[in-house]
Amino acid sequence: MAKSSKNILDEARSTIKQIDIDQARKMIEKPGTVLVDVRESDEWRQGHIPQAVGIPRGFLELRVEEKIPDHKTPVILQCASGTRSLLAARTLSELGYENVYNLTGGFNAWKDRGLPWVADRQFTQEELNRYSRHFVIPEIGEKGQAKLLDAKVLLLGTGALGSPSALYLAAAGVGTIGLVDFDVVDLSNLQRQIIHTTDRVGMLKTESAQKQINALNPGTKVIRHDVRLTSENVMEIIKDYDVVVNCGDNFPTRYLINDACVFAKKPLVDGAIFRFEGNTTVFYPAKGGPCYRCLYPEPAPPDMAPSCAEAGVLGAVPGLIGSIEALEAIKLITGAGHPLIGKMVYFDTLSDKDYVRVLKIRKDPKCPVCSEHPTQTTLIDYEAFCGLAPASNGAAHAEDSGAHAAAGASAR
């Protein structure tokens, strides 16, 4: 004989311990107890208990062990009124969780008592559709997407590395993207700079990139900095951004943006390319990692740093490196996983043995910029430092000049 819903609920009540709000509050205050809200995502967005972990009832069996791997952990289940969470608690008990409780009255009773609750960002229907694949990733979810929408990322360069970085950051929903470049689109760029098109040859790269970014995602705000990055303007430009992504093409700019980010305590995602090679890392001394000066205290001689025009670069390589730069920026914004702080991913795409290597970069205790006792505490003349005359085609565009990309394999 089939059981009625009343029978099922009565059986669940006989096996699952029911607790009231006062009991739940005492348990939540103790380290180790986990409160799981099993309501649907739209209910969660409208308001939830601050300490709660949201796992919709339909995904409970699939996701609970990611959040609560230890089956001995005390777990309180909660829904709107206490019915769905009762059945969810029985499910957890059947999965082997030993200390499972159901919050009677649920969120409604909590709210009626005037206890603290919070409401998450209210996404538009377009945002719910556009970012739906992010919402189902546990490491991103709605909280991570809200962080992306509120984030500000500065891209130094809108060329080969900047093209995929900008497009993937925009596609991910980064709310504000700043673009630093004053070069114009050239026909020779189009072999690798996929954000630009043939009909935009002669147009400012920032303008071209803005058109493509907003064609992909109209919700992304683009701020154009049509200037050459210098010691005089860099601190003002970077001050309002959360993450800086270096897609620049020469050593003066590379050292300049590194030092500026160290002084401003901002994370710097760095990428470099050379023919079939490339690397990506995150310089973030404020989080205990090294900076670019830890790896290269002094610039290479100018004759060892051929430009892409001189050395060449395969068009797909910056697509690879620029995409990873965007990925690292997304990880920094959302807190997902472990960013490449103190690590460098190095690609030699011609090799069948060491196609990808992950290299450690040690923080230099004598680094002139980021050590405990730095010898350089202000920005300097980076053109003179690198032994170069002022760049005639700009210090903030296109792709890296190469020598340090190949040198990635020797990272300390």
BASERO-95572 format. One record per residue (C-alpha): x, y, z; residue number from 1. Coordinates in nm, 3 decimals. Layout:
{pt {X, Y, Z}, NUM} ...
//
This chain:
{pt {0.000, 0.000, 0.000}, 1} {pt {0.140, 0.341, -0.100}, 2} {pt {0.229, 0.578, 0.181}, 3} {pt {0.063, 0.916, 0.206}, 4} {pt {0.266, 1.233, 0.237}, 5} {pt {0.155, 1.252, 0.600}, 6} {pt {0.292, 0.905, 0.666}, 7} {pt {0.624, 0.997, 0.507}, 8} {pt {0.654, 1.316, 0.712}, 9} {pt {0.557, 1.137, 1.033}, 10} {pt {0.823, 0.872, 0.971}, 11} {pt {1.082, 1.144, 0.907}, 12} {pt {0.990, 1.322, 1.231}, 13} {pt {1.035, 0.999, 1.421}, 14} {pt {1.393, 0.959, 1.298}, 15} {pt {1.517, 1.321, 1.264}, 16} {pt {1.569, 1.542, 1.567}, 17} {pt {1.363, 1.861, 1.549}, 18} {pt {1.516, 2.179, 1.694}, 19} {pt {1.373, 2.526, 1.740}, 20} {pt {1.535, 2.858, 1.656}, 21} {pt {1.693, 2.909, 1.999}, 22} {pt {1.856, 2.567, 1.988}, 23} {pt {1.974, 2.627, 1.632}, 24} {pt {2.130, 2.960, 1.722}, 25} {pt {2.331, 2.803, 2.005}, 26} {pt {2.455, 2.528, 1.773}, 27} {pt {2.544, 2.769, 1.493}, 28} {pt {2.751, 2.978, 1.731}, 29} {pt {2.973, 2.677, 1.798}, 30} {pt {3.252, 2.605, 1.544}, 31} {pt {3.187, 2.306, 1.326}, 32} {pt {2.808, 2.313, 1.289}, 33} {pt {2.683, 2.371, 0.933}, 34} {pt {2.344, 2.524, 0.852}, 35} {pt {2.220, 2.416, 0.507}, 36} {pt {1.938, 2.607, 0.336}, 37} {pt {1.765, 2.373, 0.088}, 38} {pt {1.531, 2.629, -0.068}, 39} {pt {1.547, 2.713, -0.437}, 40} {pt {1.787, 2.975, -0.570}, 41} {pt {1.520, 3.242, -0.619}, 42} {pt {1.407, 3.202, -0.258}, 43} {pt {1.768, 3.222, -0.137}, 44} {pt {1.827, 3.546, -0.329}, 45} {pt {1.528, 3.709, -0.161}, 46} {pt {1.676, 3.648, 0.182}, 47} {pt {1.865, 3.392, 0.389}, 48} {pt {2.029, 3.338, 0.727}, 49} {pt {2.384, 3.483, 0.715}, 50} {pt {2.554, 3.163, 0.835}, 51} {pt {2.367, 2.936, 0.593}, 52} {pt {2.514, 2.741, 0.302}, 53} {pt {2.274, 2.725, 0.010}, 54} {pt {2.219, 2.386, -0.157}, 55} {pt {1.884, 2.356, -0.337}, 56} {pt {1.697, 2.038, -0.244}, 57} {pt {1.725, 1.899, -0.596}, 58} {pt {2.106, 1.915, -0.582}, 59} {pt {2.154, 1.805, -0.222}, 60} {pt {2.277, 1.453, -0.292}, 61} {pt {2.517, 1.579, -0.560}, 62} {pt {2.671, 1.872, -0.371}, 63} {pt {2.652, 1.807, 0.001}, 64} {pt {2.980, 1.617, 0.026}, 65} {pt {3.164, 1.904, -0.146}, 66} {pt {3.048, 2.134, 0.131}, 67} {pt {3.045, 1.883, 0.420}, 68} {pt {3.291, 1.598, 0.360}, 69} {pt {3.293, 1.478, 0.722}, 70} {pt {2.979, 1.272, 0.794}, 71} {pt {3.019, 1.334, 1.167}, 72} {pt {2.969, 1.711, 1.124}, 73} {pt {2.654, 1.846, 1.294}, 74} {pt {2.422, 1.958, 1.012}, 75} {pt {2.107, 2.165, 1.052}, 76} {pt {1.870, 2.157, 0.755}, 77} {pt {1.645, 2.455, 0.692}, 78} {pt {1.387, 2.555, 0.431}, 79} {pt {1.104, 2.809, 0.433}, 80} {pt {0.883, 2.641, 0.694}, 81} {pt {1.051, 2.314, 0.792}, 82} {pt {0.885, 2.059, 0.565}, 83} {pt {1.128, 2.031, 0.272}, 84} {pt {1.420, 2.044, 0.511}, 85} {pt {1.272, 1.756, 0.712}, 86} {pt {1.276, 1.533, 0.405}, 87} {pt {1.622, 1.661, 0.314}, 88} {pt {1.744, 1.576, 0.663}, 89} {pt {1.617, 1.223, 0.624}, 90} {pt {1.806, 1.199, 0.295}, 91} {pt {2.129, 1.310, 0.464}, 92} {pt {2.076, 1.053, 0.736}, 93} {pt {2.037, 0.785, 0.470}, 94} {pt {2.362, 0.908, 0.312}, 95} {pt {2.543, 0.836, 0.636}, 96} {pt {2.547, 1.173, 0.811}, 97} {pt {2.531, 1.101, 1.182}, 98} {pt {2.428, 1.433, 1.338}, 99} {pt {2.140, 1.572, 1.135}, 100} {pt {1.879, 1.819, 1.263}, 101} {pt {1.575, 1.991, 1.117}, 102} {pt {1.496, 2.356, 1.196}, 103} {pt {1.125, 2.378, 1.270}, 104} {pt {0.959, 2.686, 1.127}, 105} {pt {1.248, 2.741, 0.887}, 106} {pt {1.348, 3.077, 0.747}, 107} {pt {1.000, 3.222, 0.787}, 108} {pt {1.007, 3.170, 1.164}, 109} {pt {1.363, 3.307, 1.181}, 110} {pt {1.258, 3.620, 0.995}, 111} {pt {0.939, 3.662, 1.200}, 112} {pt {1.150, 3.666, 1.516}, 113} {pt {1.336, 3.968, 1.380}, 114} {pt {1.666, 3.782, 1.367}, 115} {pt {1.939, 3.890, 1.122}, 116} {pt {1.907, 3.787, 0.758}, 117} {pt {2.064, 3.903, 0.435}, 118} {pt {1.951, 3.933, 0.075}, 119} {pt {2.185, 3.864, -0.214}, 120} {pt {2.210, 4.054, -0.538}, 121} {pt {1.889, 4.046, -0.737}, 122} {pt {1.982, 3.935, -1.088}, 123} {pt {1.779, 4.042, -1.388}, 124} {pt {1.621, 3.773, -1.602}, 125} {pt {1.880, 3.848, -1.872}, 126} {pt {2.162, 3.797, -1.620}, 127} {pt {2.007, 3.474, -1.499}, 128} {pt {2.006, 3.346, -1.857}, 129} {pt {2.343, 3.487, -1.963}, 130} {pt {2.538, 3.354, -1.662}, 131} {pt {2.338, 3.036, -1.603}, 132} {pt {2.644, 2.814, -1.661}, 133} {pt {2.832, 3.003, -1.390}, 134} {pt {2.550, 2.970, -1.138}, 135} {pt {2.573, 2.589, -1.136}, 136} {pt {2.950, 2.586, -1.071}, 137} {pt {2.991, 2.545, -0.693}, 138} {pt {3.308, 2.757, -0.687}, 139} {pt {3.134, 3.047, -0.865}, 140} {pt {2.760, 3.035, -0.811}, 141} {pt {2.554, 3.346, -0.752}, 142} {pt {2.797, 3.496, -0.500}, 143} {pt {3.086, 3.464, -0.742}, 144} {pt {2.884, 3.607, -1.029}, 145} {pt {2.782, 3.902, -0.815}, 146} {pt {3.151, 3.964, -0.741}, 147} {pt {3.229, 3.956, -1.112}, 148} {pt {2.952, 4.203, -1.191}, 149} {pt {3.085, 4.439, -0.925}, 150} {pt {3.450, 4.396, -1.023}, 151} {pt {3.678, 4.641, -1.204}, 152} {pt {3.964, 4.500, -1.411}, 153} {pt {4.228, 4.705, -1.589}, 154} {pt {4.379, 4.562, -1.908}, 155} {pt {4.716, 4.701, -2.005}, 156} {pt {4.713, 4.655, -2.382}, 157} {pt {4.442, 4.564, -2.632}, 158} {pt {4.655, 4.359, -2.868}, 159} {pt {4.734, 3.989, -2.889}, 160} {pt {4.710, 3.909, -2.518}, 161} {pt {4.455, 4.177, -2.445}, 162} {pt {4.216, 4.048, -2.712}, 163} {pt {4.122, 3.712, -2.555}, 164} {pt {4.157, 3.851, -2.204}, 165} {pt {3.912, 4.131, -2.271}, 166} {pt {3.661, 3.909, -2.447}, 167} {pt {3.658, 3.639, -2.182}, 168} {pt {3.640, 3.888, -1.897}, 169} {pt {3.346, 4.058, -2.066}, 170} {pt {3.179, 3.725, -2.137}, 171} {pt {3.223, 3.628, -1.771}, 172} {pt {3.036, 3.940, -1.666}, 173} {pt {3.310, 4.159, -1.527}, 174} {pt {3.122, 4.482, -1.462}, 175} {pt {3.393, 4.732, -1.555}, 176} {pt {3.688, 4.681, -1.787}, 177} {pt {3.950, 4.951, -1.827}, 178} {pt {4.160, 4.956, -2.144}, 179} {pt {4.501, 5.124, -2.162}, 180} {pt {4.635, 5.171, -2.515}, 181} {pt {4.690, 5.453, -2.761}, 182} {pt {4.792, 5.254, -3.067}, 183} {pt {4.572, 5.210, -3.374}, 184} {pt {4.465, 4.890, -3.546}, 185} {pt {4.703, 4.780, -3.821}, 186} {pt {4.641, 4.509, -4.081}, 187} {pt {4.941, 4.315, -3.947}, 188} {pt {4.771, 4.294, -3.607}, 189} {pt {4.480, 4.084, -3.728}, 190} {pt {4.681, 3.761, -3.748}, 191} {pt {4.661, 3.742, -3.369}, 192} {pt {4.462, 4.035, -3.226}, 193} {pt {4.119, 3.880, -3.256}, 194} {pt {3.926, 4.160, -3.088}, 195} {pt {3.982, 4.380, -3.395}, 196} {pt {3.843, 4.347, -3.747}, 197} {pt {3.951, 4.445, -4.095}, 198} {pt {3.702, 4.732, -4.121}, 199} {pt {3.858, 4.890, -3.810}, 200} {pt {4.210, 4.927, -3.946}, 201} {pt {4.325, 5.277, -3.850}, 202} {pt {4.083, 5.298, -3.555}, 203} {pt {4.213, 5.342, -3.199}, 204} {pt {4.253, 4.997, -3.048}, 205} {pt {4.062, 5.096, -2.737}, 206} {pt {3.768, 5.211, -2.948}, 207} {pt {3.775, 4.893, -3.156}, 208} {pt {3.799, 4.678, -2.844}, 209} {pt {3.513, 4.865, -2.679}, 210} {pt {3.288, 4.797, -2.978}, 211} {pt {3.365, 4.425, -2.964}, 212} {pt {3.330, 4.400, -2.587}, 213} {pt {2.991, 4.570, -2.588}, 214} {pt {2.875, 4.368, -2.886}, 215} {pt {2.946, 4.059, -2.677}, 216} {pt {2.816, 4.196, -2.347}, 217} {pt {2.632, 4.530, -2.345}, 218} {pt {2.627, 4.520, -1.965}, 219} {pt {3.003, 4.561, -1.933}, 220} {pt {3.116, 4.919, -1.877}, 221} {pt {3.432, 5.003, -2.072}, 222} {pt {3.661, 5.284, -1.957}, 223} {pt {3.913, 5.389, -2.219}, 224} {pt {4.254, 5.525, -2.123}, 225} {pt {4.390, 5.642, -2.459}, 226} {pt {4.725, 5.732, -2.315}, 227} {pt {5.080, 5.611, -2.294}, 228} {pt {5.134, 5.467, -1.947}, 229} {pt {5.400, 5.661, -1.758}, 230} {pt {5.535, 5.706, -1.407}, 231} {pt {5.328, 6.026, -1.390}, 232} {pt {4.987, 5.874, -1.467}, 233} {pt {5.003, 5.506, -1.370}, 234} {pt {4.903, 5.538, -1.003}, 235} {pt {4.602, 5.752, -1.090}, 236} {pt {4.493, 5.508, -1.362}, 237} {pt {4.517, 5.189, -1.155}, 238} {pt {4.379, 5.324, -0.825}, 239} {pt {4.012, 5.231, -0.880}, 240} {pt {4.068, 4.882, -1.023}, 241} {pt {4.058, 4.553, -0.832}, 242} {pt {4.287, 4.354, -1.063}, 243} {pt {4.543, 4.462, -1.322}, 244} {pt {4.614, 4.237, -1.622}, 245} {pt {4.939, 4.305, -1.803}, 246} {pt {4.912, 4.248, -2.176}, 247} {pt {5.181, 4.505, -2.257}, 248} {pt {5.458, 4.469, -2.509}, 249} {pt {5.784, 4.606, -2.371}, 250} {pt {6.009, 4.599, -2.068}, 251} {pt {5.972, 4.962, -1.950}, 252} {pt {5.597, 4.909, -1.924}, 253} {pt {5.641, 4.569, -1.762}, 254} {pt {5.866, 4.707, -1.486}, 255} {pt {5.649, 5.017, -1.447}, 256} {pt {5.322, 4.829, -1.396}, 257} {pt {5.489, 4.580, -1.163}, 258} {pt {5.628, 4.850, -0.935}, 259} {pt {5.304, 5.049, -0.943}, 260} {pt {5.099, 4.742, -0.845}, 261} {pt {5.341, 4.661, -0.562}, 262} {pt {5.310, 5.015, -0.426}, 263} {pt {4.930, 5.009, -0.466}, 264} {pt {4.906, 4.655, -0.319}, 265} {pt {4.709, 4.533, -0.620}, 266} {pt {4.728, 4.188, -0.784}, 267} {pt {4.899, 4.184, -1.123}, 268} {pt {4.820, 3.905, -1.368}, 269} {pt {5.113, 3.879, -1.606}, 270} {pt {5.154, 3.708, -1.941}, 271} {pt {5.427, 3.688, -2.203}, 272} {pt {5.465, 3.525, -2.545}, 273} {pt {5.747, 3.442, -2.786}, 274} {pt {5.692, 3.253, -3.111}, 275} {pt {5.553, 2.916, -2.990}, 276} {pt {5.614, 2.984, -2.619}, 277} {pt {5.432, 3.167, -2.347}, 278} {pt {5.381, 3.194, -1.973}, 279} {pt {5.138, 3.328, -1.718}, 280} {pt {5.167, 3.408, -1.349}, 281} {pt {5.022, 3.631, -1.078}, 282} {pt {5.244, 3.881, -0.898}, 283} {pt {5.089, 3.969, -0.561}, 284} {pt {5.338, 4.059, -0.286}, 285} {pt {5.055, 4.184, -0.063}, 286} {pt {4.949, 3.817, -0.034}, 287} {pt {5.301, 3.692, 0.026}, 288} {pt {5.395, 3.619, -0.334}, 289} {pt {5.683, 3.749, -0.544}, 290} {pt {5.680, 4.036, -0.789}, 291} {pt {5.831, 4.066, -1.136}, 292} {pt {6.148, 4.215, -0.985}, 293} {pt {6.195, 3.900, -0.775}, 294} {pt {6.218, 3.708, -1.102}, 295} {pt {6.403, 3.970, -1.307}, 296} {pt {6.568, 4.233, -1.086}, 297} {pt {6.732, 4.392, -1.390}, 298} {pt {6.606, 4.410, -1.749}, 299} {pt {6.768, 4.208, -2.024}, 300} {pt {6.989, 4.400, -2.268}, 301} {pt {6.777, 4.564, -2.541}, 302} {pt {6.932, 4.347, -2.814}, 303} {pt {6.806, 4.035, -2.631}, 304} {pt {6.445, 4.150, -2.642}, 305} {pt {6.317, 4.127, -2.999}, 306} {pt {5.968, 4.253, -3.064}, 307} {pt {5.699, 4.032, -3.214}, 308} {pt {5.759, 4.207, -3.545}, 309} {pt {6.123, 4.097, -3.528}, 310} {pt {6.084, 3.750, -3.375}, 311} {pt {5.732, 3.657, -3.484}, 312} {pt {5.457, 3.490, -3.285}, 313} {pt {5.210, 3.220, -3.377}, 314} {pt {4.864, 3.376, -3.357}, 315} {pt {4.706, 3.101, -3.145}, 316} {pt {4.970, 3.128, -2.868}, 317} {pt {4.851, 3.465, -2.733}, 318} {pt {4.499, 3.323, -2.748}, 319} {pt {4.613, 3.055, -2.505}, 320} {pt {4.806, 3.284, -2.271}, 321} {pt {4.554, 3.568, -2.280}, 322} {pt {4.272, 3.328, -2.192}, 323} {pt {4.466, 3.202, -1.891}, 324} {pt {4.524, 3.562, -1.784}, 325} {pt {4.148, 3.615, -1.790}, 326} {pt {4.101, 3.293, -1.593}, 327} {pt {4.345, 3.405, -1.325}, 328} {pt {4.171, 3.741, -1.295}, 329} {pt {3.836, 3.562, -1.253}, 330} {pt {3.985, 3.340, -0.981}, 331} {pt {4.121, 3.642, -0.797}, 332} {pt {3.784, 3.818, -0.812}, 333} {pt {3.570, 3.522, -0.706}, 334} {pt {3.813, 3.354, -0.468}, 335} {pt {3.778, 3.027, -0.659}, 336} {pt {4.068, 2.783, -0.636}, 337} {pt {4.429, 2.891, -0.603}, 338} {pt {4.563, 3.172, -0.822}, 339} {pt {4.911, 3.140, -0.970}, 340} {pt {5.080, 3.336, -0.690}, 341} {pt {5.438, 3.211, -0.673}, 342} {pt {5.375, 2.979, -0.967}, 343} {pt {5.424, 3.022, -1.340}, 344} {pt {5.253, 2.814, -1.607}, 345} {pt {5.496, 2.785, -1.898}, 346} {pt {5.401, 2.653, -2.243}, 347} {pt {5.634, 2.526, -2.512}, 348} {pt {5.379, 2.431, -2.773}, 349} {pt {5.635, 2.276, -3.011}, 350} {pt {5.741, 2.020, -2.750}, 351} {pt {5.582, 1.679, -2.709}, 352} {pt {5.748, 1.625, -2.369}, 353} {pt {5.733, 1.953, -2.178}, 354} {pt {5.433, 2.113, -2.347}, 355} {pt {5.321, 2.253, -2.011}, 356} {pt {5.529, 2.308, -1.700}, 357} {pt {5.441, 2.468, -1.368}, 358} {pt {5.742, 2.650, -1.226}, 359} {pt {5.791, 2.791, -0.879}, 360} {pt {5.887, 3.154, -0.840}, 361} {pt {6.045, 3.235, -0.508}, 362} {pt {6.007, 3.570, -0.339}, 363} {pt {6.344, 3.743, -0.330}, 364} {pt {6.420, 3.858, 0.027}, 365} {pt {6.644, 4.125, -0.126}, 366} {pt {6.399, 4.240, -0.392}, 367} {pt {6.452, 4.613, -0.449}, 368} {pt {6.076, 4.675, -0.458}, 369} {pt {5.875, 4.420, -0.257}, 370} {pt {6.114, 4.301, 0.015}, 371} {pt {6.081, 4.404, 0.379}, 372} {pt {6.358, 4.659, 0.326}, 373} {pt {6.317, 4.784, -0.034}, 374} {pt {6.582, 5.003, -0.190}, 375} {pt {6.332, 5.154, -0.434}, 376} {pt {6.019, 5.309, -0.289}, 377} {pt {5.908, 5.537, -0.573}, 378} {pt {5.851, 5.502, -0.945}, 379} {pt {6.154, 5.575, -1.163}, 380} {pt {6.239, 5.650, -1.526}, 381} {pt {6.175, 5.304, -1.670}, 382} {pt {6.289, 5.391, -2.021}, 383} {pt {6.632, 5.480, -1.882}, 384} {pt {6.625, 5.181, -1.646}, 385} {pt {6.575, 4.945, -1.941}, 386} {pt {6.834, 5.124, -2.153}, 387} {pt {6.580, 5.231, -2.413}, 388} {pt {6.485, 5.560, -2.572}, 389} {pt {6.118, 5.657, -2.527}, 390} {pt {5.908, 5.418, -2.733}, 391} {pt {5.778, 5.580, -3.049}, 392} {pt {5.485, 5.340, -3.082}, 393} {pt {5.372, 5.348, -2.723}, 394} {pt {5.439, 5.172, -2.397}, 395} {pt {5.100, 5.011, -2.356}, 396} {pt {4.976, 4.799, -2.641}, 397} {pt {4.984, 4.465, -2.818}, 398} {pt {5.196, 4.178, -2.696}, 399} {pt {5.511, 4.111, -2.499}, 400} {pt {5.850, 4.162, -2.655}, 401} {pt {5.951, 3.809, -2.592}, 402} {pt {6.285, 3.748, -2.427}, 403} {pt {6.141, 3.703, -2.079}, 404} {pt {5.876, 3.469, -2.213}, 405} {pt {6.141, 3.230, -2.333}, 406} {pt {6.333, 3.285, -2.009}, 407} {pt {6.038, 3.157, -1.808}, 408} {pt {6.192, 2.812, -1.793}, 409} {pt {6.470, 2.950, -1.575}, 410} {pt {6.235, 3.090, -1.312}, 411} {pt {6.390, 3.058, -0.970}, 412} 
//
